[in-house]
Amino acid sequence: MANFNLPQAEAEKLRVCRMLRTKTAFGTYDEEDLDPWQMGTSTTAVFWCLGTMATAGPDDMYCHPSTCREGRGCFQPGIE
């Protein structure tokens, strides 16, 4: 996962489950104007889990960067 040259505290905010996806994860129009998708700041993005291929994870909770984090039972850390 790219860290976008952010300070450590900001990079921690980007640490989401590796199974979380959204269409905006595949590119942006202008990197300077947009936050990384892992921040969850988009008001129109739809998120889904690769494990269930649905908007809810294996625990039936909704998928979003604010909820798909360490501590959730189905969380899978990124591969480094």
Backbone atoms as SQL, in Angstrom:
CREATE TABLE atoms (id INTEGER PRIMARY KEY, chain TEXT, resi INTEGER, resn TEXT, atom TEXT, x REAL, y REAL, z REAL);
INSERT INTO atoms VALUES
  (1, 'A', 1, 'MET', 'N', 0.853, -1.166, 0.000),
  (2, 'A', 1, 'MET', 'CA', 0.000, 0.000, 0.000),
  (3, 'A', 1, 'MET', 'C', 0.899, 1.229, 0.000),
  (4, 'A', 2, 'ALA', 'N', 0.620, 2.157, -0.860),
  (5, 'A', 2, 'ALA', 'CA', 1.390, 3.390, -0.935),
  (6, 'A', 2, 'ALA', 'C', 1.114, 4.240, 0.297),
  (7, 'A', 3, 'ASN', 'N', 2.139, 4.972, 0.743),
  (8, 'A', 3, 'ASN', 'CA', 1.909, 5.814, 1.909),
  (9, 'A', 3, 'ASN', 'C', 1.756, 7.278, 1.528),
  (10, 'A', 4, 'PHE', 'N', 1.864, 7.619, 0.246),
  (11, 'A', 4, 'PHE', 'CA', 1.654, 8.963, -0.253),
  (12, 'A', 4, 'PHE', 'C', 2.516, 9.996, 0.465),
  (13, 'A', 5, 'ASN', 'N', 3.664, 9.564, 1.018),
  (14, 'A', 5, 'ASN', 'CA', 4.588, 10.445, 1.736),
  (15, 'A', 5, 'ASN', 'C', 3.903, 11.200, 2.872),
  (16, 'A', 6, 'LEU', 'N', 3.060, 10.528, 3.602),
  (17, 'A', 6, 'LEU', 'CA', 2.350, 11.134, 4.714),
  (18, 'A', 6, 'LEU', 'C', 3.086, 10.884, 6.022),
  (19, 'A', 7, 'PRO', 'N', 2.906, 11.782, 7.000),
  (20, 'A', 7, 'PRO', 'CA', 3.478, 11.517, 8.328),
  (21, 'A', 7, 'PRO', 'C', 2.903, 10.224, 8.900),
  (22, 'A', 8, 'GLN', 'N', 3.561, 9.644, 9.893),
  (23, 'A', 8, 'GLN', 'CA', 3.157, 8.351, 10.470),
  (24, 'A', 8, 'GLN', 'C', 1.701, 8.345, 10.908),
  (25, 'A', 9, 'ALA', 'N', 1.235, 9.390, 11.576),
  (26, 'A', 9, 'ALA', 'CA', -0.145, 9.430, 12.054),
  (27, 'A', 9, 'ALA', 'C', -1.127, 9.365, 10.885),
  (28, 'A', 10, 'GLU', 'N', -0.825, 10.057, 9.812),
  (29, 'A', 10, 'GLU', 'CA', -1.690, 10.032, 8.638),
  (30, 'A', 10, 'GLU', 'C', -1.627, 8.675, 7.949),
  (31, 'A', 11, 'ALA', 'N', -0.461, 8.060, 7.893),
  (32, 'A', 11, 'ALA', 'CA', -0.316, 6.749, 7.265),
  (33, 'A', 11, 'ALA', 'C', -1.117, 5.698, 8.030),
  (34, 'A', 12, 'GLU', 'N', -1.226, 5.833, 9.353),
  (35, 'A', 12, 'GLU', 'CA', -2.009, 4.899, 10.160),
  (36, 'A', 12, 'GLU', 'C', -3.483, 4.936, 9.756),
  (37, 'A', 13, 'LYS', 'N', -3.992, 6.104, 9.367),
  (38, 'A', 13, 'LYS', 'CA', -5.381, 6.236, 8.956),
  (39, 'A', 13, 'LYS', 'C', -5.667, 5.462, 7.675),
  (40, 'A', 14, 'LEU', 'N', -4.641, 5.153, 6.899),
  (41, 'A', 14, 'LEU', 'CA', -4.811, 4.457, 5.634),
  (42, 'A', 14, 'LEU', 'C', -4.788, 2.941, 5.792),
  (43, 'A', 15, 'ARG', 'N', -4.518, 2.444, 6.980),
  (44, 'A', 15, 'ARG', 'CA', -4.390, 1.006, 7.206),
  (45, 'A', 15, 'ARG', 'C', -5.768, 0.373, 7.341),
  (46, 'A', 16, 'VAL', 'N', -6.279, -0.138, 6.231),
  (47, 'A', 16, 'VAL', 'CA', -7.593, -0.784, 6.207),
  (48, 'A', 16, 'VAL', 'C', -7.417, -2.252, 5.833),
  (49, 'A', 17, 'CYS', 'N', -8.472, -3.027, 5.970),
  (50, 'A', 17, 'CYS', 'CA', -8.454, -4.438, 5.625),
  (51, 'A', 17, 'CYS', 'C', -8.082, -4.609, 4.149),
  (52, 'A', 18, 'ARG', 'N', -7.266, -5.605, 3.855),
  (53, 'A', 18, 'ARG', 'CA', -6.849, -5.818, 2.468),
  (54, 'A', 18, 'ARG', 'C', -7.977, -6.353, 1.606),
  (55, 'A', 19, 'MET', 'N', -9.092, -6.747, 2.210),
  (56, 'A', 19, 'MET', 'CA', -10.241, -7.244, 1.461),
  (57, 'A', 19, 'MET', 'C', -11.214, -6.127, 1.074),
  (58, 'A', 20, 'LEU', 'N', -10.997, -4.917, 1.567),
  (59, 'A', 20, 'LEU', 'CA', -11.877, -3.791, 1.273),
  (60, 'A', 20, 'LEU', 'C', -11.562, -3.224, -0.109),
  (61, 'A', 21, 'ARG', 'N', -12.596, -2.963, -0.899),
  (62, 'A', 21, 'ARG', 'CA', -12.412, -2.396, -2.237),
  (63, 'A', 21, 'ARG', 'C', -13.470, -1.348, -2.536),
  (64, 'A', 22, 'THR', 'N', -13.123, -0.474, -3.480),
  (65, 'A', 22, 'THR', 'CA', -14.015, 0.525, -4.038),
  (66, 'A', 22, 'THR', 'C', -13.526, 0.838, -5.444),
  (67, 'A', 23, 'LYS', 'N', -14.387, 1.323, -6.299),
  (68, 'A', 23, 'LYS', 'CA', -13.956, 1.635, -7.666),
  (69, 'A', 23, 'LYS', 'C', -12.881, 2.717, -7.688),
  (70, 'A', 24, 'THR', 'N', -12.905, 3.637, -6.727),
  (71, 'A', 24, 'THR', 'CA', -11.902, 4.702, -6.711),
  (72, 'A', 24, 'THR', 'C', -10.525, 4.201, -6.295),
  (73, 'A', 25, 'ALA', 'N', -10.417, 2.940, -5.882),
  (74, 'A', 25, 'ALA', 'CA', -9.116, 2.378, -5.510),
  (75, 'A', 25, 'ALA', 'C', -8.218, 2.166, -6.727),
  (76, 'A', 26, 'PHE', 'N', -8.794, 2.209, -7.909),
  (77, 'A', 26, 'PHE', 'CA', -8.045, 1.892, -9.118),
  (78, 'A', 26, 'PHE', 'C', -7.507, 3.107, -9.846),
  (79, 'A', 27, 'GLY', 'N', -7.683, 4.291, -9.301),
  (80, 'A', 27, 'GLY', 'CA', -7.115, 5.472, -9.925),
  (81, 'A', 27, 'GLY', 'C', -7.905, 6.723, -9.599),
  (82, 'A', 28, 'THR', 'N', -7.251, 7.868, -9.805),
  (83, 'A', 28, 'THR', 'CA', -7.892, 9.155, -9.593),
  (84, 'A', 28, 'THR', 'C', -7.557, 10.059, -10.766),
  (85, 'A', 29, 'TYR', 'N', -8.295, 11.134, -10.882),
  (86, 'A', 29, 'TYR', 'CA', -8.021, 12.088, -11.950),
  (87, 'A', 29, 'TYR', 'C', -6.845, 12.990, -11.615),
  (88, 'A', 30, 'ASP', 'N', -6.771, 13.423, -10.374),
  (89, 'A', 30, 'ASP', 'CA', -5.714, 14.340, -9.962),
  (90, 'A', 30, 'ASP', 'C', -5.339, 14.035, -8.516),
  (91, 'A', 31, 'GLU', 'N', -4.188, 13.428, -8.307),
  (92, 'A', 31, 'GLU', 'CA', -3.771, 13.023, -6.955),
  (93, 'A', 31, 'GLU', 'C', -3.629, 14.188, -5.990),
  (94, 'A', 32, 'GLU', 'N', -3.367, 15.388, -6.490),
  (95, 'A', 32, 'GLU', 'CA', -3.173, 16.522, -5.593),
  (96, 'A', 32, 'GLU', 'C', -4.479, 16.996, -4.970),
  (97, 'A', 33, 'ASP', 'N', -5.597, 16.785, -5.647),
  (98, 'A', 33, 'ASP', 'CA', -6.873, 17.285, -5.157),
  (99, 'A', 33, 'ASP', 'C', -7.692, 16.248, -4.382),
  (100, 'A', 34, 'LEU', 'N', -7.323, 14.982, -4.475),
  (101, 'A', 34, 'LEU', 'CA', -8.125, 13.936, -3.859),
  (102, 'A', 34, 'LEU', 'C', -7.392, 13.240, -2.726),
  (103, 'A', 35, 'ASP', 'N', -8.138, 12.895, -1.687),
  (104, 'A', 35, 'ASP', 'CA', -7.571, 12.095, -0.603),
  (105, 'A', 35, 'ASP', 'C', -7.441, 10.657, -1.084),
  (106, 'A', 36, 'PRO', 'N', -6.512, 9.896, -0.535),
  (107, 'A', 36, 'PRO', 'CA', -6.450, 8.463, -0.855),
  (108, 'A', 36, 'PRO', 'C', -7.790, 7.806, -0.495),
  (109, 'A', 37, 'TRP', 'N', -8.213, 6.812, -1.249),
  (110, 'A', 37, 'TRP', 'CA', -9.514, 6.176, -1.023),
  (111, 'A', 37, 'TRP', 'C', -9.638, 5.572, 0.365),
  (112, 'A', 38, 'GLN', 'N', -8.501, 5.180, 0.969),
  (113, 'A', 38, 'GLN', 'CA', -8.534, 4.563, 2.290),
  (114, 'A', 38, 'GLN', 'C', -9.014, 5.515, 3.384),
  (115, 'A', 39, 'MET', 'N', -9.030, 6.810, 3.093),
  (116, 'A', 39, 'MET', 'CA', -9.506, 7.786, 4.076),
  (117, 'A', 39, 'MET', 'C', -11.028, 7.741, 4.208),
  (118, 'A', 40, 'GLY', 'N', -11.731, 7.273, 3.187),
  (119, 'A', 40, 'GLY', 'CA', -13.185, 7.166, 3.241),
  (120, 'A', 40, 'GLY', 'C', -13.904, 8.495, 3.180),
  (121, 'A', 41, 'THR', 'N', -13.275, 9.510, 2.579),
  (122, 'A', 41, 'THR', 'CA', -13.876, 10.839, 2.550),
  (123, 'A', 41, 'THR', 'C', -14.841, 11.062, 1.398),
  (124, 'A', 42, 'SER', 'N', -14.870, 10.179, 0.427),
  (125, 'A', 42, 'SER', 'CA', -15.788, 10.331, -0.707),
  (126, 'A', 42, 'SER', 'C', -17.228, 10.166, -0.240),
  (127, 'A', 43, 'THR', 'N', -18.098, 11.029, -0.747),
  (128, 'A', 43, 'THR', 'CA', -19.518, 10.932, -0.406),
  (129, 'A', 43, 'THR', 'C', -20.279, 10.049, -1.390),
  (130, 'A', 44, 'THR', 'N', -19.610, 9.604, -2.452),
  (131, 'A', 44, 'THR', 'CA', -20.293, 8.788, -3.460),
  (132, 'A', 44, 'THR', 'C', -19.692, 7.397, -3.633),
  (133, 'A', 45, 'ALA', 'N', -18.600, 7.101, -2.974),
  (134, 'A', 45, 'ALA', 'CA', -17.939, 5.803, -3.140),
  (135, 'A', 45, 'ALA', 'C', -18.774, 4.681, -2.526),
  (136, 'A', 46, 'VAL', 'N', -18.759, 3.539, -3.181),
  (137, 'A', 46, 'VAL', 'CA', -19.392, 2.329, -2.668),
  (138, 'A', 46, 'VAL', 'C', -18.273, 1.356, -2.336),
  (139, 'A', 47, 'PHE', 'N', -18.295, 0.790, -1.148),
  (140, 'A', 47, 'PHE', 'CA', -17.255, -0.130, -0.697),
  (141, 'A', 47, 'PHE', 'C', -17.822, -1.535, -0.611),
  (142, 'A', 48, 'TRP', 'N', -16.968, -2.538, -0.879),
  (143, 'A', 48, 'TRP', 'CA', -17.382, -3.928, -0.758),
  (144, 'A', 48, 'TRP', 'C', -16.212, -4.755, -0.253),
  (145, 'A', 49, 'CYS', 'N', -16.551, -5.962, 0.187),
  (146, 'A', 49, 'CYS', 'CA', -15.572, -6.901, 0.720),
  (147, 'A', 49, 'CYS', 'C', -15.272, -7.951, -0.345),
  (148, 'A', 50, 'LEU', 'N', -14.014, -8.224, -0.579),
  (149, 'A', 50, 'LEU', 'CA', -13.647, -9.263, -1.541),
  (150, 'A', 50, 'LEU', 'C', -14.003, -10.657, -1.039),
  (151, 'A', 51, 'GLY', 'N', -14.140, -10.808, 0.258),
  (152, 'A', 51, 'GLY', 'CA', -14.488, -12.103, 0.827),
  (153, 'A', 51, 'GLY', 'C', -15.946, -12.470, 0.605),
  (154, 'A', 52, 'THR', 'N', -16.828, -11.472, 0.632),
  (155, 'A', 52, 'THR', 'CA', -18.260, -11.727, 0.462),
  (156, 'A', 52, 'THR', 'C', -18.781, -11.205, -0.871),
  (157, 'A', 53, 'MET', 'N', -18.010, -10.341, -1.518),
  (158, 'A', 53, 'MET', 'CA', -18.429, -9.658, -2.746),
  (159, 'A', 53, 'MET', 'C', -19.750, -8.910, -2.518),
  (160, 'A', 54, 'ALA', 'N', -19.886, -8.352, -1.331),
  (161, 'A', 54, 'ALA', 'CA', -21.077, -7.590, -0.961),
  (162, 'A', 54, 'ALA', 'C', -20.655, -6.364, -0.151),
  (163, 'A', 55, 'THR', 'N', -21.618, -5.498, 0.130),
  (164, 'A', 55, 'THR', 'CA', -21.314, -4.291, 0.898),
  (165, 'A', 55, 'THR', 'C', -21.195, -4.564, 2.393),
  (166, 'A', 56, 'ALA', 'N', -21.396, -5.814, 2.779),
  (167, 'A', 56, 'ALA', 'CA', -21.190, -6.226, 4.169),
  (168, 'A', 56, 'ALA', 'C', -20.107, -7.295, 4.205),
  (169, 'A', 57, 'GLY', 'N', -19.336, -7.303, 5.274),
  (170, 'A', 57, 'GLY', 'CA', -18.281, -8.290, 5.442),
  (171, 'A', 57, 'GLY', 'C', -18.825, -9.607, 5.972),
  (172, 'A', 58, 'PRO', 'N', -17.940, -10.571, 6.261),
  (173, 'A', 58, 'PRO', 'CA', -18.362, -11.870, 6.785),
  (174, 'A', 58, 'PRO', 'C', -19.093, -11.769, 8.128),
  (175, 'A', 59, 'ASP', 'N', -18.900, -10.658, 8.826),
  (176, 'A', 59, 'ASP', 'CA', -19.566, -10.446, 10.116),
  (177, 'A', 59, 'ASP', 'C', -20.889, -9.697, 9.973),
  (178, 'A', 60, 'ASP', 'N', -21.357, -9.501, 8.743),
  (179, 'A', 60, 'ASP', 'CA', -22.609, -8.803, 8.421),
  (180, 'A', 60, 'ASP', 'C', -22.602, -7.324, 8.795),
  (181, 'A', 61, 'MET', 'N', -21.433, -6.747, 9.000),
  (182, 'A', 61, 'MET', 'CA', -21.301, -5.310, 9.243),
  (183, 'A', 61, 'MET', 'C', -20.925, -4.639, 7.919),
  (184, 'A', 62, 'TYR', 'N', -21.373, -3.403, 7.738),
  (185, 'A', 62, 'TYR', 'CA', -21.094, -2.690, 6.495),
  (186, 'A', 62, 'TYR', 'C', -19.613, -2.447, 6.277),
  (187, 'A', 63, 'CYS', 'N', -19.223, -2.418, 5.021),
  (188, 'A', 63, 'CYS', 'CA', -17.838, -2.176, 4.628),
  (189, 'A', 63, 'CYS', 'C', -17.603, -0.687, 4.417),
  (190, 'A', 64, 'HIS', 'N', -16.597, -0.168, 5.064),
  (191, 'A', 64, 'HIS', 'CA', -16.198, 1.235, 4.923),
  (192, 'A', 64, 'HIS', 'C', -14.812, 1.361, 5.543),
  (193, 'A', 65, 'PRO', 'N', -13.988, 2.270, 5.039),
  (194, 'A', 65, 'PRO', 'CA', -12.652, 2.433, 5.626),
  (195, 'A', 65, 'PRO', 'C', -12.662, 2.741, 7.122),
  (196, 'A', 66, 'SER', 'N', -13.732, 3.329, 7.617),
  (197, 'A', 66, 'SER', 'CA', -13.779, 3.634, 9.051),
  (198, 'A', 66, 'SER', 'C', -14.099, 2.410, 9.897),
  (199, 'A', 67, 'THR', 'N', -14.647, 1.351, 9.291),
  (200, 'A', 67, 'THR', 'CA', -15.012, 0.160, 10.051),
  (201, 'A', 67, 'THR', 'C', -14.146, -1.052, 9.726),
  (202, 'A', 68, 'CYS', 'N', -13.553, -1.085, 8.556),
  (203, 'A', 68, 'CYS', 'CA', -12.737, -2.239, 8.144),
  (204, 'A', 68, 'CYS', 'C', -11.285, -2.026, 8.583),
  (205, 'A', 69, 'ARG', 'N', -11.091, -2.116, 9.879),
  (206, 'A', 69, 'ARG', 'CA', -9.787, -1.853, 10.487),
  (207, 'A', 69, 'ARG', 'C', -9.434, -2.937, 11.485),
  (208, 'A', 70, 'GLU', 'N', -8.183, -2.865, 11.943),
  (209, 'A', 70, 'GLU', 'CA', -7.715, -3.809, 12.960),
  (210, 'A', 70, 'GLU', 'C', -8.650, -3.762, 14.159),
  (211, 'A', 71, 'GLY', 'N', -8.975, -4.929, 14.673),
  (212, 'A', 71, 'GLY', 'CA', -9.905, -5.034, 15.785),
  (213, 'A', 71, 'GLY', 'C', -11.234, -5.647, 15.342),
  (214, 'A', 72, 'ARG', 'N', -11.544, -5.507, 14.072),
  (215, 'A', 72, 'ARG', 'CA', -12.744, -6.163, 13.541),
  (216, 'A', 72, 'ARG', 'C', -12.411, -7.630, 13.329),
  (217, 'A', 73, 'GLY', 'N', -13.324, -8.523, 13.660),
  (218, 'A', 73, 'GLY', 'CA', -13.061, -9.953, 13.627),
  (219, 'A', 73, 'GLY', 'C', -12.591, -10.491, 12.288),
  (220, 'A', 74, 'CYS', 'N', -13.049, -9.912, 11.192),
  (221, 'A', 74, 'CYS', 'CA', -12.705, -10.410, 9.856),
  (222, 'A', 74, 'CYS', 'C', -11.531, -9.647, 9.234),
  (223, 'A', 75, 'PHE', 'N', -10.930, -8.696, 9.957),
  (224, 'A', 75, 'PHE', 'CA', -9.838, -7.868, 9.425),
  (225, 'A', 75, 'PHE', 'C', -8.667, -8.723, 8.973),
  (226, 'A', 76, 'GLN', 'N', -8.150, -8.406, 7.787),
  (227, 'A', 76, 'GLN', 'CA', -6.948, -9.057, 7.269),
  (228, 'A', 76, 'GLN', 'C', -5.937, -7.956, 6.943),
  (229, 'A', 77, 'PRO', 'N', -4.781, -7.970, 7.593),
  (230, 'A', 77, 'PRO', 'CA', -3.791, -6.923, 7.332),
  (231, 'A', 77, 'PRO', 'C', -3.232, -7.031, 5.922),
  (232, 'A', 78, 'GLY', 'N', -2.706, -5.926, 5.454),
  (233, 'A', 78, 'GLY', 'CA', -2.094, -5.904, 4.126),
  (234, 'A', 78, 'GLY', 'C', -0.844, -6.781, 4.080),
  (235, 'A', 79, 'ILE', 'N', -0.531, -7.222, 2.899),
  (236, 'A', 79, 'ILE', 'CA', 0.679, -8.036, 2.698),
  (237, 'A', 79, 'ILE', 'C', 1.830, -7.098, 2.404),
  (238, 'A', 80, 'GLU', 'N', 2.847, -7.178, 3.209),
  (239, 'A', 80, 'GLU', 'CA', 3.977, -6.244, 3.050),
  (240, 'A', 80, 'GLU', 'C', 5.101, -6.907, 2.307);
